[in-house]
Amino acid sequence: MKLAFSLIKYFPFGGLQRDFIQIAGTCLERGHQVDVFTRSWQGDIPPGLNVRVVKSRALSNHGRRIALANEVRRYTQDTYDAVVGFSKMPGLDYYFAGDSCFAEWAAGKPFWYRFTGRCKTYLALERAVFDRESRSRILLLVEKDRATYQRHYATPSERFHVLPPGIAKDRLAPPDAEEIRRQLRQELGIAEDTHMILMVGSGFRTKGTDRAMRAMAALPDAIRDKTVMVIIGKDNFRPFGRMARRLGIGSQIIFFNGRHDVPRFLFSADLLLHPAYRETAGIVLIEAMAAGLPVLVTDICGYSAYIQQAGAGQLVPSPFSQETLNRMLVDMLTSEQRYNWAANGRNYVLEHDVFSMHARAVDFIEATIPC
């Protein structure tokens, strides 16, 4: 098949970007041609992948999205077997639903927000995919999102296809995980009796980095003085570094602007903290389970349901309360239950399908594409 993939921007450390590159790679392995249309590309281009960077003079993000959508329509009209979008736009045959429902998010904003150009544009792009009359098929990451989209757009159920998670096998804790833990902590200067809290994810604001720092600062002195937080993600960490210093924990926060060896950190930490404001899925939650790392996560995250089902940690309930997060962080750092949370997560991953997302996505495209 000749496939066109559309993506707002590619960089190596984003969750959506990782899914995109895995699905594209699976298509290439099966002999399909994949041409990519994007606003920007950072990093190496895999062999066989044809990338077209679409430039735009638009000054706003929503203006650039419209420009990309127009260019994709112009270049793909009647020339591809299917157009697969990793961002919302008209004319898609398949949409990989890696973003949350914008209409649901906008409903919680002040009434005047719906009259802004940004809101009107994003709602129009989303409606082009999910409207009852659209022909786009939707690759859904979590089942609960189906009802959300249907509430706003009355999307027919048969157009949704729910995918399992898709983590890499290297997230499974290896036999030498304890040695990896010892070596990494030595590299970072973190003592064995020090609590190492891990956060992983690009977009520090959305991931709740501010919430995490406040919770750490609120720890009892005896615990806080023996705690370090490691934050890995593609973002500007300077504002959060300033925040950490104001909270008096600046020397206990370690930032990394993206890493290719995230499994080493998963094996070395004592807790994955993910108090996100919004999160469609959150693949790092499943990766933490595979690594035997207990998880503390807000219940709005799509994959938080797996943490609950497995008994692999605790969920911060909605509506969010900073005091509740503070209390739960203390409990999880000091509880003997952490050994059960670790074992439960590992066992769940070994007994359930959490690896096949990307192959299943390509299976669905191959099985439903018009002849």
LUMLOKOL-222903 format. One record per residue (C-alpha): x, y, z; residue number from 1; chain. Coordinates in steps of 0.05 Angstrom, whole numbers. Each point is the difference from the previous one (the first is absolute). Example, Ala and Ser with C-alpha at 12.3 -4.5 7.8 and 13.67 -1.06 7.14 Angstrom:
<nodes>
X|Y|Z|lummar|kemi
246|-90|156|1|A
27|69|-13|2|A
</nodes>
This chain:
<nodes>
X|Y|Z|lummar|kemi
0|0|0|1|A
19|72|-9|2|A
-14|36|66|3|A
3|73|20|4|A
13|15|74|5|A
-13|69|29|6|A
31|25|65|7|A
5|71|29|8|A
72|-9|21|9|A
49|-56|13|10|A
52|-3|55|11|A
30|-63|30|12|A
-28|4|71|13|A
-75|11|-7|14|A
-49|-56|15|15|A
-42|14|-62|16|A
63|6|-42|17|A
25|-68|25|18|A
-65|-32|-20|19|A
3|34|-67|20|A
70|-25|-15|21|A
-17|-71|22|22|A
-62|-3|-43|23|A
37|29|-60|24|A
56|-50|11|25|A
-49|-58|2|26|A
-30|24|-66|27|A
69|3|-32|28|A
17|-70|25|29|A
-63|-26|-34|30|A
20|30|-66|31|A
-44|62|-1|32|A
23|69|-23|33|A
-6|54|53|34|A
5|74|-16|35|A
-2|47|60|36|A
-27|72|0|37|A
20|41|61|38|A
15|71|22|39|A
67|-18|30|40|A
46|-59|9|41|A
55|-8|53|42|A
47|-59|0|43|A
19|-54|-50|44|A
-48|-23|-54|45|A
-6|-77|-2|46|A
21|-32|-65|47|A
-58|-7|-49|48|A
-42|55|32|49|A
-15|59|-47|50|A
-8|64|40|51|A
-27|65|-29|52|A
6|61|47|53|A
-57|48|-15|54|A
20|72|14|55|A
-51|54|17|56|A
1|75|10|57|A
-57|-3|50|58|A
17|33|67|59|A
-45|-41|46|60|A
0|-75|16|61|A
-71|-8|-24|62|A
16|37|-64|63|A
58|-47|-13|64|A
-45|-60|13|65|A
-49|25|-53|66|A
58|11|-48|67|A
25|-71|11|68|A
-71|-28|-10|69|A
-7|37|-65|70|A
67|-24|-26|71|A
-15|-72|19|72|A
-67|4|-37|73|A
35|30|-61|74|A
55|-52|-5|75|A
-41|-62|18|76|A
-63|11|-41|77|A
-12|-66|-37|78|A
74|-20|2|79|A
3|-44|62|80|A
-35|-64|22|81|A
-12|33|69|82|A
17|62|39|83|A
17|-14|73|84|A
-2|60|48|85|A
35|7|67|86|A
-32|68|6|87|A
-72|20|-16|88|A
-16|27|-69|89|A
-50|-10|-57|90|A
7|-56|-50|91|A
30|-53|44|92|A
-14|-73|-13|93|A
28|-19|69|94|A
13|42|62|95|A
46|-23|56|96|A
-34|31|61|97|A
62|19|39|98|A
-31|67|22|99|A
-58|10|48|100|A
-68|26|-22|101|A
8|75|-11|102|A
-75|14|4|103|A
-2|-32|70|104|A
59|42|22|105|A
-28|64|-29|106|A
-67|-11|35|107|A
36|13|66|108|A
27|68|-23|109|A
-35|68|7|110|A
-56|11|-50|111|A
39|52|-40|112|A
55|-50|-16|113|A
-44|-33|-53|114|A
0|65|-39|115|A
76|1|-8|116|A
34|-20|-65|117|A
39|-54|34|118|A
-61|-34|29|119|A
-41|5|-64|120|A
58|-29|-41|121|A
13|-59|47|122|A
-74|-16|5|123|A
-7|1|-76|124|A
60|-46|-9|125|A
-27|-48|53|126|A
-70|1|-30|127|A
29|-18|-68|128|A
23|-66|30|129|A
-56|-17|49|130|A
-62|28|-33|131|A
-55|-50|-14|132|A
8|10|-75|133|A
76|-7|-1|134|A
30|-63|-29|135|A
62|0|45|136|A
12|-63|40|137|A
28|12|70|138|A
55|-39|33|139|A
-18|10|73|140|A
49|-9|58|141|A
-50|-6|57|142|A
-72|-24|-3|143|A
-28|56|44|144|A
17|52|-53|145|A
-52|-30|-47|146|A
-57|26|44|147|A
33|68|6|148|A
5|11|-75|149|A
-70|-28|-12|150|A
-28|49|51|151|A
27|58|-41|152|A
-5|-26|-72|153|A
-46|-62|0|154|A
55|-40|-34|155|A
-25|-69|-22|156|A
29|-55|44|157|A
22|-42|-58|158|A
52|52|-21|159|A
39|-10|65|160|A
53|-54|9|161|A
32|-6|69|162|A
74|-18|2|163|A
38|-34|56|164|A
61|36|30|165|A
66|-7|-37|166|A
62|1|43|167|A
69|-25|-21|168|A
25|-65|29|169|A
62|35|28|170|A
-46|30|53|171|A
-5|-68|34|172|A
46|-4|60|173|A
60|-44|-19|174|A
36|-48|47|175|A
54|52|14|176|A
-49|56|17|177|A
30|8|69|178|A
70|10|-30|179|A
-29|51|-49|180|A
-32|36|59|181|A
66|1|39|182|A
39|27|-59|183|A
-49|55|-19|184|A
-7|25|71|185|A
75|2|5|186|A
3|41|-64|187|A
-51|49|27|188|A
27|2|71|189|A
-63|-28|30|190|A
11|-43|62|191|A
-36|-67|6|192|A
-39|24|61|193|A
-25|62|-37|194|A
-70|-1|-31|195|A
5|11|-75|196|A
-65|27|-30|197|A
-4|-3|-76|198|A
-41|42|-49|199|A
3|-15|-75|200|A
-37|39|-53|201|A
7|59|-47|202|A
-42|61|17|203|A
16|13|73|204|A
-60|44|13|205|A
-51|-51|-27|206|A
35|-57|37|207|A
-10|35|67|208|A
73|16|16|209|A
-23|58|43|210|A
-46|-46|40|211|A
57|-50|9|212|A
48|53|26|213|A
-51|27|49|214|A
-13|-70|26|215|A
75|-13|9|216|A
10|66|36|217|A
-57|-18|47|218|A
32|-66|21|219|A
19|-5|74|220|A
71|25|11|221|A
28|-69|15|222|A
-28|-28|-65|223|A
12|61|-44|224|A
74|4|20|225|A
9|-71|-26|226|A
-38|9|-66|227|A
21|18|-71|228|A
-45|12|-60|229|A
25|-15|-70|230|A
-40|32|-57|231|A
10|-22|-72|232|A
-34|33|-59|233|A
4|47|-59|234|A
-18|69|26|235|A
28|64|29|236|A
17|-19|72|237|A
25|69|21|238|A
-67|24|29|239|A
-6|-64|39|240|A
72|6|24|241|A
-17|69|28|242|A
-63|-28|32|243|A
41|-56|33|244|A
48|52|29|245|A
-58|41|27|246|A
-28|-63|34|247|A
68|-15|30|248|A
12|-64|-38|249|A
43|26|-57|250|A
60|-44|18|251|A
-44|-62|1|252|A
-29|5|-71|253|A
38|-28|-60|254|A
-24|18|-70|255|A
16|-37|-64|256|A
-24|28|-67|257|A
-17|-68|-29|258|A
37|-66|6|259|A
8|-62|-43|260|A
13|-43|62|261|A
-65|11|38|262|A
-4|-75|20|263|A
62|10|44|264|A
-38|53|39|265|A
-63|-42|5|266|A
42|-56|31|267|A
35|48|48|268|A
-56|42|28|269|A
-45|-15|60|270|A
-64|33|-27|271|A
-27|26|-65|272|A
-39|65|13|273|A
-48|23|-55|274|A
-49|52|27|275|A
-20|24|-70|276|A
-53|52|-13|277|A
-19|-35|-66|278|A
25|-65|-30|279|A
-35|-40|-54|280|A
38|-64|16|281|A
68|5|35|282|A
42|-57|-26|283|A
53|12|54|284|A
-51|-28|50|285|A
2|-68|-35|286|A
76|5|-7|287|A
6|11|75|288|A
-42|-62|13|289|A
45|-41|-45|290|A
61|26|38|291|A
-30|-17|68|292|A
-6|74|19|293|A
-60|21|43|294|A
-42|56|-30|295|A
-36|60|31|296|A
-43|32|-55|297|A
-61|45|-7|298|A
-62|-39|-20|299|A
-13|44|-61|300|A
57|-36|-38|301|A
-27|-50|-50|302|A
46|-57|20|303|A
-10|12|75|304|A
-54|-53|-5|305|A
56|-52|-11|306|A
34|22|65|307|A
-65|-11|37|308|A
-16|-67|-33|309|A
70|-26|14|310|A
5|27|71|311|A
66|32|-22|312|A
-6|66|38|313|A
-51|53|19|314|A
-44|49|-37|315|A
-9|72|23|316|A
-76|11|-6|317|A
-36|56|-37|318|A
-11|56|14|319|A
73|8|12|320|A
23|23|69|321|A
73|18|14|322|A
-9|-20|73|323|A
-23|-69|-22|324|A
60|-8|-46|325|A
46|22|56|326|A
-28|-52|47|327|A
1|-56|-51|328|A
72|15|-18|329|A
21|-8|73|330|A
-40|-65|5|331|A
30|-31|-62|332|A
72|18|17|333|A
-6|-31|70|334|A
-48|-58|-10|335|A
23|-73|1|336|A
-54|-10|-53|337|A
49|25|-52|338|A
27|-70|-9|339|A
-69|-26|-17|340|A
-13|58|-48|341|A
65|-16|-36|342|A
-15|-75|-5|343|A
-73|13|-21|344|A
22|45|-57|345|A
51|-49|-27|346|A
-49|-58|4|347|A
-54|39|-36|348|A
45|17|-58|349|A
22|-72|-8|350|A
-72|-24|-1|351|A
-32|52|-46|352|A
12|28|-69|353|A
36|66|9|354|A
49|-6|-58|355|A
-40|-5|-65|356|A
-30|70|-11|357|A
41|17|-61|358|A
-8|-67|-36|359|A
-75|0|16|360|A
-7|70|-28|361|A
32|-21|-66|362|A
-42|-64|0|363|A
-63|43|4|364|A
22|46|-56|365|A
16|-58|-45|366|A
-65|-35|15|367|A
-46|60|-10|368|A
32|41|-55|369|A
-44|5|-62|370|A
23|-45|-57|371|A
</nodes>
